[in-house]
């Protein structure tokens, strides 16, 4: 696989996880906040 040693593979994996997980958590949280605000708006209009 592209001549990677196991040390290089785990180093790149660690770097990817350190950057990918926080970014994906922020995107997920932003989507959930938007969905929650939309639900609150809908409840406010109906009652």
N, C-alpha and C positions, 0 to 999 in steps of 0.2 A: 504494500500500500504506500506508494510514493517514497519508499525507502525511509520511513520514519522508525526510529527506535522507540521502545516502550516508554523511555523517559521523556522523549519529545512529545509523544502522543499524550501522555498524562499532563505534561506541562501545558500544551495547547488546550486540552480538555478543561483544565482548571481555570485557565484564563478565560475561555469561552463561558464557563459557568459563572465566573465572577462578574462578567459583563452582561450576559444574556438574562440571567435570573432577575436581577434588580430592574432591568429595563422592561421585561415582560410583566413583572409585578406592577410596575407603574402603569403600563398600558391597561392591564386588567382592572386595576383599581379605578382608573379614569373612566373606563367603560361602565363599570358597576355604579359609579357615582352618577354618571349621566342617566343610566337606566332608573336609578332610584329617584333622581330629581323629576324625571318624566312621570313616574308612577305617582309621586307626591302632587305634581301639577294636575294629573288626571283626577286624583281623589279630591283635590281642592275645588275643581270645577263641578264635580258631580254633586257634592254636598252643599 
